Amino acid sequence: MTKLSLILHKSYPLEERKPAKIKLAFIFAVVVFLFLLLLKPFGNNPNFNQVLINSAIAGLLTFSAIIFDFFVLFPLFPQFFKEEKWNIGREIIFTLIIITTIATFNVIAGVFLWGGNFSFNNWLTMIFNTAIVGIAPATVSILINQARLLKKYKTEVALINESLPTYTLPIKKDETYLVKQEIKVDGIKEIEEASSPKYITLQAENEKDNIILLHTSFIAATSADNYVKIFYQENEKLKTTIIRTTLKRVEENCTSFTQIFRCHRTAVVNISLVQGVNGTAQGYRLQLPFLQEEIPVSRNLNQVIKEKLASIK
């Protein structure tokens, strides 16, 4: 039981890109269509045209059900569908939900297209039949894909880590790691050094609680509901502060500093401070000084991250 629990809790990638979701729904629809057309699992109908039509309808219903789940049902439960919490167990639950939705769509279509009767028993029977077709290959596919992705990313990060320089705190005698609250007197900013390219001004939503931060002390910024949590180093210690803003705005405030990069929808990081890279089935995770939690990298940015890390001297 413990071994099963460990397997179910292994991390697994959650697909969040809309084009990829549509592509996945289309692939499943084609698989269902071909399966029903070629194997005829529910009887050998001699009328090929009728089998073709029924298979096409089943494929269309499969596509519609998955699209419904992705874009209508799942957004209603944002706390469940979070990438950082996603694992094999949740992926299997996700698959069962899709199977139930496909079965429901088929039962409803049967009432309108073939004059069937909608009943609880018919619905359960359809779920059972759909599960027979889909759950076993889906579960095997999940396990194989998780192992494949884990091996892939572990191999890649081993090569990346070999090329990373040994990290040391970039302390200079003429610099102090600090964060300053922006103060205005008669409309004139008192902190003149903020205009220097060495400093980042992170703008708050109200334009009053802006943070001025030495760029070399900036470690990362992560989203926290309607706020952003800023991680920075001061006197070789981790400091944090929270301001009401967005990561998009933080990213815009840092455009002058090429080493500061939006690596994920939830995080902006200082690439030059990366100590190492870890690999899970979900992709790359960046290890930064002082931070206990690793920072995730969007899978579509894997190549960009590799190039940026390779450029670190």
C-alpha positions as CSV (number, residue, x, y, z in Angstrom):
1,M,0.0,0.0,0.0
2,T,2.9,2.3,0.8
3,K,4.5,1.6,-2.5
4,L,1.3,2.4,-4.3
5,S,1.0,5.6,-2.4
6,L,4.5,6.6,-3.4
7,I,3.7,5.9,-7.1
8,L,0.5,8.0,-6.9
9,H,2.3,10.9,-5.3
10,K,5.1,11.1,-7.9
11,S,5.0,14.4,-9.8
12,Y,3.4,14.6,-13.2
13,P,3.1,17.5,-15.7
14,L,-0.2,19.3,-15.8
15,E,-0.9,20.6,-19.3
16,E,-1.9,24.3,-19.1
17,R,-1.4,25.5,-22.7
18,K,-4.7,25.9,-24.6
19,P,-3.4,24.8,-28.0
20,A,-1.9,21.6,-26.4
21,K,-5.3,20.9,-24.7
22,I,-7.1,21.2,-28.0
23,K,-4.5,19.0,-29.7
24,L,-4.8,16.4,-26.9
25,A,-8.6,16.3,-27.2
26,F,-8.3,15.9,-31.0
27,I,-5.8,13.0,-30.6
28,F,-8.1,11.2,-28.2
29,A,-11.1,11.7,-30.5
30,V,-9.1,10.2,-33.4
31,V,-8.0,7.2,-31.3
32,V,-11.6,6.5,-30.2
33,F,-12.8,6.9,-33.8
34,L,-10.3,4.4,-35.2
35,F,-10.7,2.0,-32.3
36,L,-14.5,1.8,-32.8
37,L,-14.2,1.7,-36.6
38,L,-11.6,-1.0,-36.9
39,L,-12.1,-3.2,-33.9
40,K,-15.9,-2.9,-33.5
41,P,-15.8,-3.8,-29.8
42,F,-19.6,-3.6,-29.3
43,G,-20.8,-5.9,-32.1
44,N,-20.0,-6.6,-35.8
45,N,-22.4,-4.4,-37.7
46,P,-22.3,-5.5,-41.4
47,N,-23.3,-1.9,-42.5
48,F,-20.0,-0.2,-42.8
49,N,-21.5,3.2,-43.4
50,Q,-23.4,3.0,-40.2
51,V,-20.3,1.9,-38.3
52,L,-18.4,4.8,-39.9
53,I,-21.1,7.3,-38.8
54,N,-21.3,5.9,-35.3
55,S,-17.6,5.9,-34.9
56,A,-17.3,9.5,-36.1
57,I,-20.1,10.6,-33.7
58,A,-18.3,8.9,-30.9
59,G,-15.0,10.6,-31.8
60,L,-16.8,14.0,-32.0
61,L,-18.5,13.4,-28.6
62,T,-15.1,12.4,-27.1
63,F,-13.6,15.7,-28.4
64,S,-16.5,17.7,-27.1
65,A,-16.4,16.1,-23.7
66,I,-12.6,16.7,-23.2
67,I,-12.9,20.3,-24.4
68,F,-15.8,20.8,-21.9
69,D,-13.7,19.4,-19.1
70,F,-10.6,21.5,-19.9
71,F,-12.3,24.8,-20.5
72,V,-15.6,24.7,-18.5
73,L,-15.4,22.1,-15.7
74,F,-11.8,22.2,-14.5
75,P,-11.5,26.1,-14.2
76,L,-14.2,25.8,-11.5
77,F,-11.7,24.0,-9.3
78,P,-8.5,26.0,-9.5
79,Q,-7.2,24.8,-6.1
80,F,-7.2,21.2,-7.4
81,F,-5.7,21.9,-10.8
82,K,-2.4,23.4,-9.7
83,E,0.8,22.3,-11.4
84,E,2.9,22.4,-8.2
85,K,0.5,19.8,-6.7
86,W,-0.1,17.7,-9.7
87,N,0.9,14.0,-9.5
88,I,0.1,10.6,-11.0
89,G,-2.8,10.1,-8.6
90,R,-4.4,13.4,-9.7
91,E,-3.8,12.6,-13.3
92,I,-5.6,9.3,-12.9
93,I,-8.5,11.1,-11.2
94,F,-8.5,13.6,-14.1
95,T,-8.7,10.7,-16.5
96,L,-11.6,9.2,-14.7
97,I,-13.5,12.5,-14.7
98,I,-12.9,12.7,-18.5
99,I,-14.2,9.1,-18.9
100,T,-17.3,10.0,-16.9
101,T,-17.9,13.1,-19.0
102,I,-17.4,11.2,-22.3
103,A,-19.9,8.5,-21.0
104,T,-22.4,11.3,-20.1
105,F,-22.1,12.9,-23.4
106,N,-22.7,9.6,-25.1
107,V,-25.8,8.8,-23.1
108,I,-27.3,12.2,-23.8
109,A,-26.5,11.9,-27.5
110,G,-28.1,8.4,-27.5
111,V,-31.4,9.9,-26.3
112,F,-31.5,12.5,-29.0
113,L,-29.8,10.6,-31.9
114,W,-30.9,7.0,-31.4
115,G,-34.1,7.4,-29.3
116,G,-32.5,5.8,-26.2
117,N,-33.8,6.2,-22.7
118,F,-31.8,8.2,-20.2
119,S,-31.6,6.2,-16.9
120,F,-29.1,5.9,-14.1
121,N,-28.4,2.3,-15.1
122,N,-27.7,3.2,-18.7
123,W,-25.4,6.0,-17.5
124,L,-23.4,3.6,-15.3
125,T,-23.3,1.0,-18.1
126,M,-21.9,3.6,-20.5
127,I,-19.3,4.7,-17.9
128,F,-18.3,1.1,-17.4
129,N,-18.0,0.4,-21.2
130,T,-16.0,3.7,-21.7
131,A,-13.7,2.8,-18.8
132,I,-13.0,-0.6,-20.3
133,V,-11.9,1.1,-23.5
134,G,-9.9,3.9,-21.9
135,I,-8.8,3.6,-18.3
136,A,-6.3,0.7,-18.6
137,P,-4.3,2.1,-21.6
138,A,-4.6,5.6,-20.1
139,T,-3.1,4.5,-16.7
140,V,-0.3,2.5,-18.4
141,S,0.4,5.5,-20.6
142,I,0.6,7.8,-17.6
143,L,3.1,5.6,-15.8
144,I,5.3,5.1,-18.9
145,N,5.2,8.8,-19.7
146,Q,6.1,9.8,-16.1
147,A,9.1,7.5,-16.2
148,R,10.2,8.7,-19.6
149,L,9.9,12.4,-18.7
150,L,11.8,11.9,-15.4
151,K,14.6,10.1,-17.1
152,K,14.8,12.7,-19.8
153,Y,14.9,15.7,-17.5
154,K,17.4,14.0,-15.0
155,T,19.8,13.4,-17.9
156,E,19.5,16.9,-19.2
157,V,20.0,18.6,-15.9
158,A,23.0,16.5,-15.2
159,L,24.7,18.0,-18.3
160,I,23.4,21.5,-17.3
161,N,24.8,21.3,-13.8
162,E,28.2,20.2,-15.1
163,S,28.5,23.4,-17.0
164,L,27.3,25.8,-14.3
165,P,30.0,27.8,-12.5
166,T,30.5,27.5,-8.8
167,Y,28.3,30.0,-7.2
168,T,29.6,32.7,-4.9
169,L,27.9,35.7,-3.5
170,P,28.7,38.7,-5.8
171,I,29.7,41.0,-2.9
172,K,31.7,44.1,-3.7
173,K,33.1,46.5,-1.2
174,D,31.3,49.5,-2.7
175,E,27.9,47.9,-2.7
176,T,25.4,47.1,0.0
177,Y,22.6,44.7,-0.5
178,L,19.5,46.6,0.5
179,V,15.9,47.3,-0.2
180,K,14.6,50.9,0.0
181,Q,11.1,52.3,0.2
182,E,10.7,55.0,-2.4
183,I,10.0,58.4,-0.8
184,K,8.7,61.5,-2.6
185,V,9.0,65.0,-1.3
186,D,7.2,67.7,-3.3
187,G,7.1,65.3,-6.2
188,I,10.9,64.8,-6.3
189,K,12.4,61.4,-5.5
190,E,15.0,61.7,-2.7
191,I,16.8,58.5,-3.6
192,E,18.9,59.6,-6.5
193,E,20.8,56.4,-6.8
194,A,17.6,54.7,-8.0
195,S,18.2,56.2,-11.5
196,S,21.4,54.2,-11.7
197,P,21.2,51.0,-13.8
198,K,22.5,49.1,-10.7
199,Y,19.1,49.5,-9.1
200,I,15.7,48.0,-9.9
201,T,12.5,49.9,-9.0
202,L,9.7,47.5,-8.5
203,Q,6.5,49.4,-8.8
204,A,3.5,48.8,-6.6
205,E,0.0,49.0,-7.8
206,N,-0.6,52.2,-5.8
207,E,2.7,53.8,-7.1
208,K,3.4,54.7,-3.4
209,D,5.0,51.5,-2.0
210,N,7.6,51.0,-4.7
211,I,10.7,49.0,-3.8
212,I,14.2,50.0,-4.9
213,L,16.5,47.1,-4.9
214,L,20.1,46.5,-5.9
215,H,19.9,44.2,-9.0
216,T,22.6,41.9,-7.7
217,S,20.7,41.3,-4.5
218,F,17.5,40.3,-6.3
219,I,17.0,36.5,-6.1
220,A,13.4,35.9,-7.2
221,A,9.8,37.1,-7.2
222,T,6.8,34.8,-6.9
223,S,3.1,35.4,-7.2
224,A,1.0,35.3,-4.0
225,D,-2.6,35.9,-5.0
226,N,-2.9,39.6,-5.7
227,Y,0.6,40.3,-4.4
228,V,4.2,39.4,-5.3
229,K,6.7,38.1,-2.8
230,I,10.2,39.5,-3.4
231,F,13.2,37.4,-2.3
232,Y,16.6,39.3,-2.0
233,Q,19.8,38.9,-0.1
234,E,21.2,41.4,2.5
235,N,24.4,40.8,4.4
236,E,24.4,37.2,3.2
237,K,21.0,36.6,4.6
238,L,17.6,36.0,2.9
239,K,15.2,38.8,3.2
240,T,11.6,39.0,1.8
241,T,9.0,41.7,1.2
242,I,5.6,41.7,-0.3
243,I,4.1,44.3,-2.5
244,R,0.7,44.6,-4.3
245,T,1.6,44.2,-8.0
246,T,1.8,41.6,-10.7
247,L,4.6,39.5,-12.0
248,K,4.1,41.0,-15.4
249,R,4.9,44.4,-14.0
250,V,7.9,43.0,-12.1
251,E,9.1,41.6,-15.4
252,E,8.6,44.9,-17.1
253,N,10.5,46.7,-14.3
254,C,13.5,44.4,-14.9
255,T,13.8,44.7,-18.7
256,S,17.2,46.5,-18.3
257,F,18.7,43.5,-16.6
258,T,19.1,40.5,-18.9
259,Q,19.9,38.1,-16.1
260,I,16.5,38.6,-14.6
261,F,14.0,36.4,-16.4
262,R,10.4,35.3,-16.2
263,C,10.9,31.5,-16.2
264,H,7.3,30.5,-15.2
265,R,3.9,32.1,-14.9
266,T,4.4,32.1,-11.1
267,A,8.1,33.3,-10.9
268,V,10.8,35.7,-12.0
269,V,14.3,34.7,-11.2
270,N,17.9,36.1,-11.3
271,I,19.5,33.5,-13.6
272,S,23.0,34.6,-12.6
273,L,22.4,33.3,-9.1
274,V,21.3,29.8,-10.1
275,Q,23.2,27.2,-8.0
276,G,21.9,24.1,-9.7
277,V,19.0,22.6,-11.7
278,N,16.9,19.7,-10.7
279,G,14.7,17.6,-13.0
280,T,11.3,16.0,-12.3
281,A,8.7,14.7,-14.6
282,Q,7.2,18.2,-14.6
283,G,10.4,19.7,-16.1
284,Y,13.3,21.8,-14.8
285,R,13.4,23.3,-11.3
286,L,16.0,26.0,-10.4
287,Q,17.9,26.0,-7.1
288,L,18.7,29.5,-5.9
289,P,20.7,30.7,-2.8
290,F,18.8,30.8,0.5
291,L,15.5,29.5,-1.0
292,Q,14.3,26.1,0.3
293,E,11.8,25.6,-2.5
294,E,12.9,25.2,-6.0
295,I,11.6,27.5,-8.7
296,P,9.7,25.7,-11.6
297,V,10.4,26.4,-15.3
298,S,7.7,26.4,-17.9
299,R,8.3,23.5,-20.3
300,N,8.1,25.7,-23.3
301,L,11.0,27.7,-21.9
302,N,13.3,24.7,-21.4
303,Q,15.6,25.6,-24.3
304,V,15.7,29.3,-23.4
305,I,16.7,28.5,-19.8
306,K,19.4,26.1,-21.1
307,E,20.8,28.9,-23.3
308,K,20.7,31.5,-20.5
309,L,22.4,29.2,-18.0
310,A,25.1,28.3,-20.6
311,S,25.8,32.0,-21.0
312,I,26.6,32.4,-17.3
313,K,30.3,33.1,-16.8
